[in-house]
Amino acid sequence: MKIERQTKILQLINAYDIETQEDLANKLIEEGFIVTQATISRDIRELRLTKIATADGKQKYVVLQNKETKMNEKFIRVFRDGFSSMDRAGNLIVLKTLNGMAMAVAAAIDSLQYDDVVGCIAGDDTIFCAVRTEHDAIKIMEKFSKLANHHL
């Protein structure tokens, strides 16, 4: 349940400007999760979420961008848990995920900060991952395959 809840948290902070732990708790409750303030606080700490200022002067939670191994392991776990298959069309990689996991897997890909990945667009179970060149797309697909198959 923890992995599902933390995956949903990543999805929610990417989809909405969530300002407070209370806002996050309410969104999780709307999604069917039973949470306490202590659980939310622990998840925020474990996921290494931080607040940044938005353009309108408010704040929102985001994933702290860093290269720490522990954090990368969490993103790799989210990738593995959601990944189903992939195909390529030129420099575009199309990834299929379990239903409802595309946003979390796309967030994990973005957080892994591969230089050749320009960005991802996620639906419910499909991700379009734009890569700089076709050659780079092949290299990234190899990396995704290694991640999915537990070969780091």
Secondary structure as UniProt FT lines:
FT   HELIX           2..15
FT   HELIX           21..30
FT   TURN            31..32
FT   HELIX           37..46
FT   TURN            47..48
FT   STRAND          49..53
FT   TURN            55..56
FT   STRAND          59..63
FT   HELIX           69..82
FT   STRAND          83..89
FT   TURN            90..91
FT   STRAND          92..97
FT   TURN            99..100
FT   HELIX           102..112
FT   TURN            115..116
FT   STRAND          117..122
FT   STRAND          126..131
FT   HELIX           134..148
FT   TURN            149..150
//
